[in-house]
Amino acid sequence: MTKSPPTAAGSTSCAKSEEYDLAYTEADPLVSFVLPTHKRYEALRDVALPSILAQTHANVEVVVVGDQAPAEDRGGDRFAGRPPRFATTNRTIRGPYPEDPSVRWYMIGSPPVQRRSPRWSAGRWIAAMADDDAVRPEFAEVLLAAAREGRFEKLLRATTG
């Protein structure tokens, strides 16, 4: 029995478009890595980008999203060895984030950027990660295979520590 992925409301749906099915059937789908950043150019350059560039699934796109980042953090042309699909954008406002610093730490950059990721990226699959995250070389390949085999719409990221 073939299972249909859950919809946003949590129910299953049998009717999906051909475009939707390409995420599961296309031979070499584009995976977009979306990375929010704010005053963290060095972490982005030294940690996140090298791990993305080392992916065994080569069809990747990198989208760096400044969370009202200063100009020096948005210099995409400064990233040596960047993939052919590389884009930067910058949000004009930062947040909104909770006032409590112990809660804010968990949220900075992520929710506002993740909600808008499809607008900024071209990939059929989106890998959201932080500017100081590193992923294993097989990260995209393994998660993509699992998602396609199980026809899952979302898999959580796993970072190396």
Beta strands, then each sheet from edge to edge (+ up, - down):
strand 1: 31-37
strand 2: 60-67
strand 3: 86-91
strand 4: 125-128
sheet 1: 3+ 2+ 1+ 4+
end
